[in-house]
Amino acid sequence: MSYLAKNYNRKKIAFTYGKGSYLFSTNGKKYLDFCSGIAVTALGHSHPKLVKTINTQSKKLWHVSNAFQIPEGEKLAKKLCQKTFADYVIFQNSGAEATEAAIKVARRYFYSIGKPNKTRILCIKNSFHGRTLATIFASGSKKMTEGFGYVGGFDHFDFGDHKSLKKKITKNTAAIMIETVLGEGGIKVIPDWCLKELRKICDKKKILLILDEVQSGVGRSGDFFAFEKSKVKPDIVPIAKGIGGGFPIGAVLMNKKVASGMTPGTHGSTFGGNPLAMAVGNTVMDIVSTKKFLNNVKKSSKYFFSKLNKLKEKYPSIIKEIRGKGLLIGIQLYKDQAKFIKKLMENKLLTIRAAENVIRILPPLNVTKREIDIALKIISKVCNQLK
């Protein structure tokens, strides 16, 4: 028997090691991993530079309290700020923590300028912002919040409903918080024109714009951030997943204005920003933030999408829509989502579900064309079996 609580419905498969885009199971089978720990192992498994970094740093220093300066964290924060809109960073250990911190930063800013009643955050209904008590209520999903009491301070509007959004803004609204690409919600991309409109609304109403890039950020879209093409500058951006390449790192990025409210004692994290995590983050950042690397993500994405759309044409009764951006890809099916994922796994391709009957495909950002072709062949085979 397992002594783990039953909060996960785990598949009957375990892995002993990984290499690049592949995982090797305890019974010796080789799987193409296009789940990547849900967009986490951005450089694949056992990347030599990350292995070297962890090995080197582990012999120096793992942990020290944030009561002291941590040079590795200072270095990573500088890189993130120089690459993005941000002026300041607070490090965390996960996406949920980063999003929770983003909510605190927004509320604290208005408190610091004498507007303590501006605490409410406006979010998309059935989005996903994490699993803490606050973030499940931010997500606005009845399924996620059931049985956990009530945490107030959040209002919701339907995806794409701008009229509803505008009506929900009140004198107590502090910020609008959205995922730039809805991940768990079905791989739905917020268009650039919509992001621009959101920025205009926030400026007009004098509220903040929080863009959750936990899943879509750090190169996953083909740009460092998925909102970059829109030329919009958010006020706050939580990140995690890919920035650690598999090592737990989260961060909330913010501009100078909102950071002014975060004075000593307003937020903290025992493990956030520890030297070992920061060393890994610096190595990941050095790799994924380069123009050459991001251009290669765009190239892989373009090829993958073109081939998937051809499969959609070939199997119109199976595939309803191909969604996503960069290497954050969704295949929306007409039916049989669980059966489709099971069949893919039987053919040694690992994927994961999302809402709206979507198969979520998240290969490593350094995936090869050959590996994409193998995945396409398996997807085509399963479509043919289920047609």
Contacts in CASP RR format, 6 or more apart in sequence:
PFRMAT RR
TARGET T0000
AUTHOR 0000-0000-0000
METHOD contacts of the structure
MODEL  1
MSYLAKNYNRKKIAFTYGKGSYLFSTNGKKYLDFCSGIAVTALGHSHPKL
VKTINTQSKKLWHVSNAFQIPEGEKLAKKLCQKTFADYVIFQNSGAEATE
AAIKVARRYFYSIGKPNKTRILCIKNSFHGRTLATIFASGSKKMTEGFGY
VGGFDHFDFGDHKSLKKKITKNTAAIMIETVLGEGGIKVIPDWCLKELRK
ICDKKKILLILDEVQSGVGRSGDFFAFEKSKVKPDIVPIAKGIGGGFPIG
AVLMNKKVASGMTPGTHGSTFGGNPLAMAVGNTVMDIVSTKKFLNNVKKS
SKYFFSKLNKLKEKYPSIIKEIRGKGLLIGIQLYKDQAKFIKKLMENKLL
TIRAAENVIRILPPLNVTKREIDIALKIISKVCNQLK
11 345 0 8 1.000
13 25 0 8 1.000
13 345 0 8 1.000
14 25 0 8 1.000
14 26 0 8 1.000
15 23 0 8 1.000
15 24 0 8 1.000
15 25 0 8 1.000
15 26 0 8 1.000
15 31 0 8 1.000
16 24 0 8 1.000
16 25 0 8 1.000
16 26 0 8 1.000
16 28 0 8 1.000
17 23 0 8 1.000
17 24 0 8 1.000
17 45 0 8 1.000
17 46 0 8 1.000
18 24 0 8 1.000
18 33 0 8 1.000
18 45 0 8 1.000
18 46 0 8 1.000
19 45 0 8 1.000
19 46 0 8 1.000
20 44 0 8 1.000
20 45 0 8 1.000
20 46 0 8 1.000
20 47 0 8 1.000
20 364 0 8 1.000
20 366 0 8 1.000
21 32 0 8 1.000
21 33 0 8 1.000
21 34 0 8 1.000
21 44 0 8 1.000
21 45 0 8 1.000
21 363 0 8 1.000
21 364 0 8 1.000
21 367 0 8 1.000
21 368 0 8 1.000
21 371 0 8 1.000
22 30 0 8 1.000
22 31 0 8 1.000
22 32 0 8 1.000
22 33 0 8 1.000
22 45 0 8 1.000
23 30 0 8 1.000
23 31 0 8 1.000
23 33 0 8 1.000
23 45 0 8 1.000
23 350 0 8 1.000
24 30 0 8 1.000
24 31 0 8 1.000
25 31 0 8 1.000
29 348 0 8 1.000
30 348 0 8 1.000
31 345 0 8 1.000
31 348 0 8 1.000
31 349 0 8 1.000
31 350 0 8 1.000
32 348 0 8 1.000
32 349 0 8 1.000
32 350 0 8 1.000
32 371 0 8 1.000
32 374 0 8 1.000
32 375 0 8 1.000
32 378 0 8 1.000
33 41 0 8 1.000
33 44 0 8 1.000
33 45 0 8 1.000
33 350 0 8 1.000
33 363 0 8 1.000
33 364 0 8 1.000
34 349 0 8 1.000
34 350 0 8 1.000
34 351 0 8 1.000
34 361 0 8 1.000
34 362 0 8 1.000
34 363 0 8 1.000
34 367 0 8 1.000
34 375 0 8 1.000
35 350 0 8 1.000
35 351 0 8 1.000
35 352 0 8 1.000
35 360 0 8 1.000
35 362 0 8 1.000
36 42 0 8 1.000
36 44 0 8 1.000
36 362 0 8 1.000
36 363 0 8 1.000
36 364 0 8 1.000
37 246 0 8 1.000
37 362 0 8 1.000
38 215 0 8 1.000
38 241 0 8 1.000
38 352 0 8 1.000
38 360 0 8 1.000
38 362 0 8 1.000
39 215 0 8 1.000
39 220 0 8 1.000
39 241 0 8 1.000
39 242 0 8 1.000
39 328 0 8 1.000
39 362 0 8 1.000
40 241 0 8 1.000
40 242 0 8 1.000
40 244 0 8 1.000
40 245 0 8 1.000
40 246 0 8 1.000
41 242 0 8 1.000
41 245 0 8 1.000
41 246 0 8 1.000
41 364 0 8 1.000
42 218 0 8 1.000
42 219 0 8 1.000
42 220 0 8 1.000
42 241 0 8 1.000
42 242 0 8 1.000
42 244 0 8 1.000
42 245 0 8 1.000
42 246 0 8 1.000
42 284 0 8 1.000
42 288 0 8 1.000
42 364 0 8 1.000
42 365 0 8 1.000
43 49 0 8 1.000
43 50 0 8 1.000
43 245 0 8 1.000
43 284 0 8 1.000
43 287 0 8 1.000
43 288 0 8 1.000
43 364 0 8 1.000
43 365 0 8 1.000
43 366 0 8 1.000
44 245 0 8 1.000
44 364 0 8 1.000
44 366 0 8 1.000
47 245 0 8 1.000
49 283 0 8 1.000
49 287 0 8 1.000
50 245 0 8 1.000
50 247 0 8 1.000
50 280 0 8 1.000
50 283 0 8 1.000
50 284 0 8 1.000
53 279 0 8 1.000
53 280 0 8 1.000
53 282 0 8 1.000
53 283 0 8 1.000
54 247 0 8 1.000
54 276 0 8 1.000
54 279 0 8 1.000
54 280 0 8 1.000
56 279 0 8 1.000
57 72 0 8 1.000
57 275 0 8 1.000
57 276 0 8 1.000
57 279 0 8 1.000
57 280 0 8 1.000
58 276 0 8 1.000
60 275 0 8 1.000
61 275 0 8 1.000
61 276 0 8 1.000
62 274 0 8 1.000
62 275 0 8 1.000
62 276 0 8 1.000
63 271 0 8 1.000
63 274 0 8 1.000
63 275 0 8 1.000
63 276 0 8 1.000
64 70 0 8 1.000
64 274 0 8 1.000
64 275 0 8 1.000
65 270 0 8 1.000
66 268 0 8 1.000
66 269 0 8 1.000
66 270 0 8 1.000
66 272 0 8 1.000
66 273 0 8 1.000
70 273 0 8 1.000
70 274 0 8 1.000
70 275 0 8 1.000
70 278 0 8 1.000
72 273 0 8 1.000
72 275 0 8 1.000
72 278 0 8 1.000
72 279 0 8 1.000
72 282 0 8 1.000
73 91 0 8 1.000
73 273 0 8 1.000
73 275 0 8 1.000
73 278 0 8 1.000
73 282 0 8 1.000
75 278 0 8 1.000
75 282 0 8 1.000
76 89 0 8 1.000
76 91 0 8 1.000
76 278 0 8 1.000
76 281 0 8 1.000
76 282 0 8 1.000
76 285 0 8 1.000
77 88 0 8 1.000
77 89 0 8 1.000
77 91 0 8 1.000
79 282 0 8 1.000
79 285 0 8 1.000
79 286 0 8 1.000
79 289 0 8 1.000
80 86 0 8 1.000
80 89 0 8 1.000
80 251 0 8 1.000
80 253 0 8 1.000
80 285 0 8 1.000
81 87 0 8 1.000
81 88 0 8 1.000
81 89 0 8 1.000
81 253 0 8 1.000
83 224 0 8 1.000
83 285 0 8 1.000
83 289 0 8 1.000
84 224 0 8 1.000
84 225 0 8 1.000
84 237 0 8 1.000
84 253 0 8 1.000
85 233 0 8 1.000
85 234 0 8 1.000
85 237 0 8 1.000
85 253 0 8 1.000
85 255 0 8 1.000
86 237 0 8 1.000
86 253 0 8 1.000
86 254 0 8 1.000
86 255 0 8 1.000
87 254 0 8 1.000
87 255 0 8 1.000
87 256 0 8 1.000
87 259 0 8 1.000
88 253 0 8 1.000
88 254 0 8 1.000
88 255 0 8 1.000
88 256 0 8 1.000
88 259 0 8 1.000
88 262 0 8 1.000
89 251 0 8 1.000
89 252 0 8 1.000
89 253 0 8 1.000
89 254 0 8 1.000
90 101 0 8 1.000
90 105 0 8 1.000
90 251 0 8 1.000
90 252 0 8 1.000
90 254 0 8 1.000
90 262 0 8 1.000
90 267 0 8 1.000
90 268 0 8 1.000
90 269 0 8 1.000
91 249 0 8 1.000
91 250 0 8 1.000
91 251 0 8 1.000
91 269 0 8 1.000
91 272 0 8 1.000
91 273 0 8 1.000
91 277 0 8 1.000
91 278 0 8 1.000
92 98 0 8 1.000
92 101 0 8 1.000
92 240 0 8 1.000
92 249 0 8 1.000
92 250 0 8 1.000
92 251 0 8 1.000
92 252 0 8 1.000
92 269 0 8 1.000
92 272 0 8 1.000
92 273 0 8 1.000
93 248 0 8 1.000
93 249 0 8 1.000
93 250 0 8 1.000
93 269 0 8 1.000
93 271 0 8 1.000
93 272 0 8 1.000
93 277 0 8 1.000
94 240 0 8 1.000
94 248 0 8 1.000
94 250 0 8 1.000
95 130 0 8 1.000
95 214 0 8 1.000
95 238 0 8 1.000
95 239 0 8 1.000
95 240 0 8 1.000
95 241 0 8 1.000
95 250 0 8 1.000
96 129 0 8 1.000
96 130 0 8 1.000
96 131 0 8 1.000
96 132 0 8 1.000
96 135 0 8 1.000
97 132 0 8 1.000
97 240 0 8 1.000
97 250 0 8 1.000
97 269 0 8 1.000
98 214 0 8 1.000
98 238 0 8 1.000
98 239 0 8 1.000
98 240 0 8 1.000
98 250 0 8 1.000
98 251 0 8 1.000
98 252 0 8 1.000
99 129 0 8 1.000
99 130 0 8 1.000
99 132 0 8 1.000
99 135 0 8 1.000
99 138 0 8 1.000
99 177 0 8 1.000
99 212 0 8 1.000
99 214 0 8 1.000
99 238 0 8 1.000
99 252 0 8 1.000
100 132 0 8 1.000
100 134 0 8 1.000
100 135 0 8 1.000
101 238 0 8 1.000
101 252 0 8 1.000
101 267 0 8 1.000
102 177 0 8 1.000
102 210 0 8 1.000
102 212 0 8 1.000
102 236 0 8 1.000
102 237 0 8 1.000
102 238 0 8 1.000
102 252 0 8 1.000
102 254 0 8 1.000
103 121 0 8 1.000
103 134 0 8 1.000
103 135 0 8 1.000
103 138 0 8 1.000
103 177 0 8 1.000
103 210 0 8 1.000
104 266 0 8 1.000
104 267 0 8 1.000
105 236 0 8 1.000
105 252 0 8 1.000
105 254 0 8 1.000
105 258 0 8 1.000
105 259 0 8 1.000
105 261 0 8 1.000
105 262 0 8 1.000
105 267 0 8 1.000
106 121 0 8 1.000
106 174 0 8 1.000
106 175 0 8 1.000
106 177 0 8 1.000
106 208 0 8 1.000
106 210 0 8 1.000
106 235 0 8 1.000
106 236 0 8 1.000
106 258 0 8 1.000
107 118 0 8 1.000
107 119 0 8 1.000
107 174 0 8 1.000
108 261 0 8 1.000
108 262 0 8 1.000
108 266 0 8 1.000
109 174 0 8 1.000
109 208 0 8 1.000
109 257 0 8 1.000
109 258 0 8 1.000
109 260 0 8 1.000
109 261 0 8 1.000
110 116 0 8 1.000
110 118 0 8 1.000
110 119 0 8 1.000
110 174 0 8 1.000
111 261 0 8 1.000
112 260 0 8 1.000
112 261 0 8 1.000
112 263 0 8 1.000
117 171 0 8 1.000
117 172 0 8 1.000
118 171 0 8 1.000
118 172 0 8 1.000
118 173 0 8 1.000
118 174 0 8 1.000
118 207 0 8 1.000
119 153 0 8 1.000
119 172 0 8 1.000
119 174 0 8 1.000
120 153 0 8 1.000
120 154 0 8 1.000
120 155 0 8 1.000
120 170 0 8 1.000
120 172 0 8 1.000
120 173 0 8 1.000
120 174 0 8 1.000
121 138 0 8 1.000
121 153 0 8 1.000
121 154 0 8 1.000
121 155 0 8 1.000
121 173 0 8 1.000
121 174 0 8 1.000
121 175 0 8 1.000
121 176 0 8 1.000
121 177 0 8 1.000
121 210 0 8 1.000
122 154 0 8 1.000
122 155 0 8 1.000
122 156 0 8 1.000
122 157 0 8 1.000
122 165 0 8 1.000
122 168 0 8 1.000
122 169 0 8 1.000
122 173 0 8 1.000
122 175 0 8 1.000
122 176 0 8 1.000
122 177 0 8 1.000
123 129 0 8 1.000
123 138 0 8 1.000
123 139 0 8 1.000
123 140 0 8 1.000
123 154 0 8 1.000
123 155 0 8 1.000
123 156 0 8 1.000
123 157 0 8 1.000
123 176 0 8 1.000
123 177 0 8 1.000
123 178 0 8 1.000
124 156 0 8 1.000
124 157 0 8 1.000
124 158 0 8 1.000
124 159 0 8 1.000
124 178 0 8 1.000
124 179 0 8 1.000
124 182 0 8 1.000
125 140 0 8 1.000
125 141 0 8 1.000
125 156 0 8 1.000
125 157 0 8 1.000
125 158 0 8 1.000
125 159 0 8 1.000
126 139 0 8 1.000
126 140 0 8 1.000
126 141 0 8 1.000
126 159 0 8 1.000
126 185 0 8 1.000
126 355 0 8 1.000
127 138 0 8 1.000
127 139 0 8 1.000
127 140 0 8 1.000
127 141 0 8 1.000
127 159 0 8 1.000
127 178 0 8 1.000
127 179 0 8 1.000
127 182 0 8 1.000
127 184 0 8 1.000
127 185 0 8 1.000
128 139 0 8 1.000
128 141 0 8 1.000
128 179 0 8 1.000
128 182 0 8 1.000
128 183 0 8 1.000
128 184 0 8 1.000
128 185 0 8 1.000
129 135 0 8 1.000
129 138 0 8 1.000
129 139 0 8 1.000
129 177 0 8 1.000
129 179 0 8 1.000
129 212 0 8 1.000
129 214 0 8 1.000
130 136 0 8 1.000
130 138 0 8 1.000
130 139 0 8 1.000
130 214 0 8 1.000
131 144 0 8 1.000
133 148 0 8 1.000
133 151 0 8 1.000
134 151 0 8 1.000
136 144 0 8 1.000
136 145 0 8 1.000
136 148 0 8 1.000
136 151 0 8 1.000
137 145 0 8 1.000
137 150 0 8 1.000
137 151 0 8 1.000
137 152 0 8 1.000
137 153 0 8 1.000
137 154 0 8 1.000
138 154 0 8 1.000
138 177 0 8 1.000
139 145 0 8 1.000
140 154 0 8 1.000
140 156 0 8 1.000
155 168 0 8 1.000
155 170 0 8 1.000
155 173 0 8 1.000
156 168 0 8 1.000
157 164 0 8 1.000
157 165 0 8 1.000
157 168 0 8 1.000
158 164 0 8 1.000
159 182 0 8 1.000
159 188 0 8 1.000
160 194 0 8 1.000
162 194 0 8 1.000
162 197 0 8 1.000
165 176 0 8 1.000
165 201 0 8 1.000
166 201 0 8 1.000
169 176 0 8 1.000
169 201 0 8 1.000
169 205 0 8 1.000
169 207 0 8 1.000
173 205 0 8 1.000
173 207 0 8 1.000
174 207 0 8 1.000
174 208 0 8 1.000
175 202 0 8 1.000
175 207 0 8 1.000
175 208 0 8 1.000
175 209 0 8 1.000
175 210 0 8 1.000
175 235 0 8 1.000
175 236 0 8 1.000
176 198 0 8 1.000
176 201 0 8 1.000
176 202 0 8 1.000
176 207 0 8 1.000
176 208 0 8 1.000
176 209 0 8 1.000
176 210 0 8 1.000
177 210 0 8 1.000
177 211 0 8 1.000
177 212 0 8 1.000
178 190 0 8 1.000
178 198 0 8 1.000
178 210 0 8 1.000
178 211 0 8 1.000
178 212 0 8 1.000
179 190 0 8 1.000
179 211 0 8 1.000
179 212 0 8 1.000
179 213 0 8 1.000
179 214 0 8 1.000
179 215 0 8 1.000
179 216 0 8 1.000
180 189 0 8 1.000
180 190 0 8 1.000
180 195 0 8 1.000
180 211 0 8 1.000
180 212 0 8 1.000
180 213 0 8 1.000
180 216 0 8 1.000
180 217 0 8 1.000
180 221 0 8 1.000
180 225 0 8 1.000
180 226 0 8 1.000
180 227 0 8 1.000
181 187 0 8 1.000
181 188 0 8 1.000
181 189 0 8 1.000
181 190 0 8 1.000
181 215 0 8 1.000
181 216 0 8 1.000
181 221 0 8 1.000
181 226 0 8 1.000
181 324 0 8 1.000
181 325 0 8 1.000
181 328 0 8 1.000
182 188 0 8 1.000
182 189 0 8 1.000
182 190 0 8 1.000
183 215 0 8 1.000
183 216 0 8 1.000
183 328 0 8 1.000
183 354 0 8 1.000
183 360 0 8 1.000
184 354 0 8 1.000
184 355 0 8 1.000
185 354 0 8 1.000
185 355 0 8 1.000
185 356 0 8 1.000
185 358 0 8 1.000
186 323 0 8 1.000
186 330 0 8 1.000
186 332 0 8 1.000
186 354 0 8 1.000
186 355 0 8 1.000
186 356 0 8 1.000
186 358 0 8 1.000
186 360 0 8 1.000
187 323 0 8 1.000
187 324 0 8 1.000
187 328 0 8 1.000
187 329 0 8 1.000
187 330 0 8 1.000
187 354 0 8 1.000
187 358 0 8 1.000
187 360 0 8 1.000
188 323 0 8 1.000
188 324 0 8 1.000
188 356 0 8 1.000
189 226 0 8 1.000
189 323 0 8 1.000
189 324 0 8 1.000
189 325 0 8 1.000
192 229 0 8 1.000
192 230 0 8 1.000
192 232 0 8 1.000
193 230 0 8 1.000
195 211 0 8 1.000
195 227 0 8 1.000
195 230 0 8 1.000
195 232 0 8 1.000
196 230 0 8 1.000
196 231 0 8 1.000
196 232 0 8 1.000
198 209 0 8 1.000
198 232 0 8 1.000
199 209 0 8 1.000
199 232 0 8 1.000
199 233 0 8 1.000
199 234 0 8 1.000
202 208 0 8 1.000
202 209 0 8 1.000
202 235 0 8 1.000
208 235 0 8 1.000
208 236 0 8 1.000
208 258 0 8 1.000
209 232 0 8 1.000
209 234 0 8 1.000
209 235 0 8 1.000
209 236 0 8 1.000
210 234 0 8 1.000
210 235 0 8 1.000
210 236 0 8 1.000
210 237 0 8 1.000
210 238 0 8 1.000
211 225 0 8 1.000
211 227 0 8 1.000
211 232 0 8 1.000
211 234 0 8 1.000
211 236 0 8 1.000
211 237 0 8 1.000
212 237 0 8 1.000
212 238 0 8 1.000
213 225 0 8 1.000
213 226 0 8 1.000
213 227 0 8 1.000
213 237 0 8 1.000
213 238 0 8 1.000
213 239 0 8 1.000
214 238 0 8 1.000
214 239 0 8 1.000
214 240 0 8 1.000
214 241 0 8 1.000
215 241 0 8 1.000
215 328 0 8 1.000
216 225 0 8 1.000
216 226 0 8 1.000
216 325 0 8 1.000
216 328 0 8 1.000
217 224 0 8 1.000
217 225 0 8 1.000
217 226 0 8 1.000
217 239 0 8 1.000
217 241 0 8 1.000
217 242 0 8 1.000
218 224 0 8 1.000
218 239 0 8 1.000
218 241 0 8 1.000
218 242 0 8 1.000
218 243 0 8 1.000
218 284 0 8 1.000
218 288 0 8 1.000
219 225 0 8 1.000
219 288 0 8 1.000
219 294 0 8 1.000
219 297 0 8 1.000
219 365 0 8 1.000
220 226 0 8 1.000
220 241 0 8 1.000
220 242 0 8 1.000
220 297 0 8 1.000
220 326 0 8 1.000
220 327 0 8 1.000
220 328 0 8 1.000
220 362 0 8 1.000
220 365 0 8 1.000
221 228 0 8 1.000
221 297 0 8 1.000
221 325 0 8 1.000
221 326 0 8 1.000
221 328 0 8 1.000
222 294 0 8 1.000
222 297 0 8 1.000
222 298 0 8 1.000
222 301 0 8 1.000
222 325 0 8 1.000
222 326 0 8 1.000
222 327 0 8 1.000
223 229 0 8 1.000
223 294 0 8 1.000
224 288 0 8 1.000
224 289 0 8 1.000
224 294 0 8 1.000
225 237 0 8 1.000
226 325 0 8 1.000
226 328 0 8 1.000
227 234 0 8 1.000
233 255 0 8 1.000
235 254 0 8 1.000
235 255 0 8 1.000
235 257 0 8 1.000
235 258 0 8 1.000
236 252 0 8 1.000
236 253 0 8 1.000
236 254 0 8 1.000
236 255 0 8 1.000
236 258 0 8 1.000
237 252 0 8 1.000
237 253 0 8 1.000
237 254 0 8 1.000
238 250 0 8 1.000
238 251 0 8 1.000
238 252 0 8 1.000
238 253 0 8 1.000
239 250 0 8 1.000
239 251 0 8 1.000
239 252 0 8 1.000
239 253 0 8 1.000
240 249 0 8 1.000
240 250 0 8 1.000
240 251 0 8 1.000
242 284 0 8 1.000
242 288 0 8 1.000
243 249 0 8 1.000
243 250 0 8 1.000
243 251 0 8 1.000
243 281 0 8 1.000
243 284 0 8 1.000
243 285 0 8 1.000
244 277 0 8 1.000
244 280 0 8 1.000
244 281 0 8 1.000
244 284 0 8 1.000
245 280 0 8 1.000
245 281 0 8 1.000
245 284 0 8 1.000
246 280 0 8 1.000
247 276 0 8 1.000
247 277 0 8 1.000
247 280 0 8 1.000
247 281 0 8 1.000
248 277 0 8 1.000
249 272 0 8 1.000
249 273 0 8 1.000
249 277 0 8 1.000
249 278 0 8 1.000
249 280 0 8 1.000
249 281 0 8 1.000
250 272 0 8 1.000
254 262 0 8 1.000
271 277 0 8 1.000
287 293 0 8 1.000
288 294 0 8 1.000
288 365 0 8 1.000
293 365 0 8 1.000
293 366 0 8 1.000
296 366 0 8 1.000
297 326 0 8 1.000
297 327 0 8 1.000
297 365 0 8 1.000
298 326 0 8 1.000
300 327 0 8 1.000
300 363 0 8 1.000
300 367 0 8 1.000
300 369 0 8 1.000
300 372 0 8 1.000
301 325 0 8 1.000
301 326 0 8 1.000
301 327 0 8 1.000
301 329 0 8 1.000
303 369 0 8 1.000
303 372 0 8 1.000
304 327 0 8 1.000
304 329 0 8 1.000
304 372 0 8 1.000
304 376 0 8 1.000
305 322 0 8 1.000
305 326 0 8 1.000
305 329 0 8 1.000
307 372 0 8 1.000
307 376 0 8 1.000
308 322 0 8 1.000
308 329 0 8 1.000
308 331 0 8 1.000
308 376 0 8 1.000
308 379 0 8 1.000
309 322 0 8 1.000
311 319 0 8 1.000
311 376 0 8 1.000
311 379 0 8 1.000
311 380 0 8 1.000
311 383 0 8 1.000
312 319 0 8 1.000
312 321 0 8 1.000
312 322 0 8 1.000
314 380 0 8 1.000
314 383 0 8 1.000
315 380 0 8 1.000
315 383 0 8 1.000
315 384 0 8 1.000
315 387 0 8 1.000
317 334 0 8 1.000
317 387 0 8 1.000
318 333 0 8 1.000
318 334 0 8 1.000
318 383 0 8 1.000
318 386 0 8 1.000
318 387 0 8 1.000
319 331 0 8 1.000
319 332 0 8 1.000
319 333 0 8 1.000
319 334 0 8 1.000
319 383 0 8 1.000
320 332 0 8 1.000
320 333 0 8 1.000
320 334 0 8 1.000
320 357 0 8 1.000
321 331 0 8 1.000
321 332 0 8 1.000
322 329 0 8 1.000
322 330 0 8 1.000
322 331 0 8 1.000
322 332 0 8 1.000
323 329 0 8 1.000
323 330 0 8 1.000
323 331 0 8 1.000
323 332 0 8 1.000
323 358 0 8 1.000
324 330 0 8 1.000
327 361 0 8 1.000
327 362 0 8 1.000
327 363 0 8 1.000
327 365 0 8 1.000
327 367 0 8 1.000
328 362 0 8 1.000
329 360 0 8 1.000
329 361 0 8 1.000
329 362 0 8 1.000
330 354 0 8 1.000
330 358 0 8 1.000
330 359 0 8 1.000
330 360 0 8 1.000
330 361 0 8 1.000
331 358 0 8 1.000
331 359 0 8 1.000
331 361 0 8 1.000
331 379 0 8 1.000
332 356 0 8 1.000
332 357 0 8 1.000
332 358 0 8 1.000
332 359 0 8 1.000
333 340 0 8 1.000
333 357 0 8 1.000
333 358 0 8 1.000
333 359 0 8 1.000
334 357 0 8 1.000
335 357 0 8 1.000
336 386 0 8 1.000
337 353 0 8 1.000
337 357 0 8 1.000
337 358 0 8 1.000
337 359 0 8 1.000
338 353 0 8 1.000
339 386 0 8 1.000
340 359 0 8 1.000
340 382 0 8 1.000
340 386 0 8 1.000
341 351 0 8 1.000
341 352 0 8 1.000
341 353 0 8 1.000
341 359 0 8 1.000
343 382 0 8 1.000
343 385 0 8 1.000
343 386 0 8 1.000
344 350 0 8 1.000
344 351 0 8 1.000
344 359 0 8 1.000
344 378 0 8 1.000
344 379 0 8 1.000
344 382 0 8 1.000
345 351 0 8 1.000
347 378 0 8 1.000
347 381 0 8 1.000
347 382 0 8 1.000
348 378 0 8 1.000
349 374 0 8 1.000
349 375 0 8 1.000
349 378 0 8 1.000
349 379 0 8 1.000
351 359 0 8 1.000
351 360 0 8 1.000
351 361 0 8 1.000
351 362 0 8 1.000
352 359 0 8 1.000
352 360 0 8 1.000
352 362 0 8 1.000
353 359 0 8 1.000
353 360 0 8 1.000
354 360 0 8 1.000
361 375 0 8 1.000
363 371 0 8 1.000
363 372 0 8 1.000
363 375 0 8 1.000
END
